[in-house]
Amino acid sequence: MSEWSSDTLDPENWDEFRAQGHRMLDDILDYLENIRQRPVWQPIPALVRNSFHEPLPKSQTELADVHAIFMNSILPFAVGNAHPGFMGWVHGGGTPVGLLADMLSAGLNANLGGRNQIPVEVERQVIRWSCELFGFPDDASGLLMTGTSMANLLAVLVARTARLGQRVRQQGIAADGAKLVAYTSEAAHGCISQAMDLSGFGRNALRIIPVDADFRINIEALTHAIEADERSGLTPFMLIGTAGSVDVGAIDELDALASLAKDKGLWFHIDGAYGALAMLSPKLAPRLCGIEKADSLAFDFHKWGQVPYDAGCLLVRDGHMHYQTFASPSAYLRREVHGLAAGSPWPCDFGPDLSRSFRALKVWFTLKTYGQAKLGSMIAGTCTLASYLAGQIDAHPELERLAPVSLNIVCFRYCCDKPDKVNAQIVVALHESGIAAPSTTTLNGRLAIRVAIVNHRTRPSDIDALLKASIALGRSLVSKPTAKTS
Ligand SMILES: *Cc1c(COP(=O)(O)O)cnc(C)c1O
């Protein structure tokens, strides 16, 4: 034992550590409480960026000093999605409850791969709540994971096993899979073609179907594509609908897609990454009619659900098929009826991850603390703000809306010569102003300022500030605004 040193990683003085811990908690709560006084985002000084290029620390640094670096060089230079002026991409705002839950989860340091422990029961509870919310049966399965990109990939793998049988796990798709084709719309998220790529089918095995004027999949074109593939000897196996498209928030006609999938014997998957949680609001839920008929559903708690990153979810109607896609018995994961190795099946039987974080805890805390009614009205509130913004744009001679507003996403532009260039400049200038942070997208070949109101902290005054700054920037960038055509 002469080599053994008594160094643990625990503090030498717990009282001092505790005091430092309380200061850290206070600082991050101050950040959230006073976030409106900060810019949404700010450019990162080279000095700050370079400070993260230092060599591996060889010796100790006081925790208080490391925390000071966090406060000075990390916290002020994050993306800013906790800020009410953040309206870019689709980012959740996080909550103080989620923050505390994540702290507790880190302290417990549970590994959610499996075993006989209540943390796994908490995840199962979250999955059952999700099944209840979306009208999935009691024997449906589910799993929390990083996000919908991963959940969509897992869904493609389950659909593959459902079509080709479990032998595909041994043989690969080369033998029987070569003729399988899947369908989604051109408004679908890029991670769906990536899922086809990663699962070995290849991107060409995904048919990209055009959308209608409301950016929903064109069902007539979809039907024709399926029939054309059938005639040419291919095997349609999967249809992927979108509930809340990433560009404009469009919702495919889920009920009609469910019927078509049933008719044609296709696995019906829904990418509901951000939109599915509209189900929490009684006012919005009817818009998602048909979601309960999906064979699988991917969605994120970290977007509209405001759970701190990351927290994606996959639900599978046929829990057994889900299990058969991933379960991989091995000697060192042997199950028992009693003791710590009981409680099979385990979460690791439903996906590729063995070590898994206790992300279920922050989801559970969020659903339990706020409850469906409050979360639902928060979600509906972001849609009300989007309608307000759309109305303001429509009434303004220098602004033009570029897509219908289905949920909480508004796409518009400042009308001028060279609109693509100017509107891209407006967005960069908005970011650098710290006032608001929308993103951009391209719709029908036109660059749009894209405002996704996801953050529960956003208020009408934040929308007004965005509009005022956009118009002022537009005017300053062009000498002569042109009135909109329509
Ligand atoms: C955000 C999003 C995704 C990707 O989800 P991640 O959680 O970022 O992996 C997929 N589809 C849609 C419609 C999205 O909005």
The ligand as a Tripos MOL2 file, in Angstrom:
@<TRIPOS>MOLECULE
LIG
   15    15     1     0     0
SMALL
NO_CHARGES

@<TRIPOS>ATOM
      1 C1        -34.8470   20.7270  -34.0730 C.3       1 LIG1
      2 C2        -35.4470   19.7830  -35.0330 C.ar      1 LIG1
      3 C3        -34.8560   18.5450  -35.3150 C.ar      1 LIG1
      4 C4        -33.5430   18.1500  -34.6930 C.3       1 LIG1
      5 O1        -33.7210   17.9260  -33.3320 O.3       1 LIG1
      6 P1        -32.4550   17.9960  -32.3440 P.3       1 LIG1
      7 O2        -33.0740   17.8750  -31.0010 O.co2     1 LIG1
      8 O3        -31.8170   19.3260  -32.5800 O.co2     1 LIG1
      9 O4        -31.5740   16.8690  -32.6910 O.co2     1 LIG1
     10 C5        -35.5000   17.6930  -36.1720 C.ar      1 LIG1
     11 N1        -36.6600   18.0450  -36.7600 N.ar      1 LIG1
     12 C6        -37.2600   19.2260  -36.5400 C.ar      1 LIG1
     13 C7        -38.5630   19.5440  -37.1990 C.3       1 LIG1
     14 C8        -36.6720   20.1390  -35.6590 C.ar      1 LIG1
     15 O5        -37.2650   21.3210  -35.4090 O.3       1 LIG1
@<TRIPOS>BOND
     1     1     2 1
     2     2     3 ar
     3     2    14 ar
     4     3     4 1
     5     3    10 ar
     6     4     5 1
     7     5     6 1
     8     6     7 2
     9     6     8 1
    10     6     9 1
    11    10    11 ar
    12    11    12 ar
    13    12    13 1
    14    12    14 ar
    15    14    15 1
@<TRIPOS>SUBSTRUCTURE
     1 LIG1         1 GROUP 0 **** ****
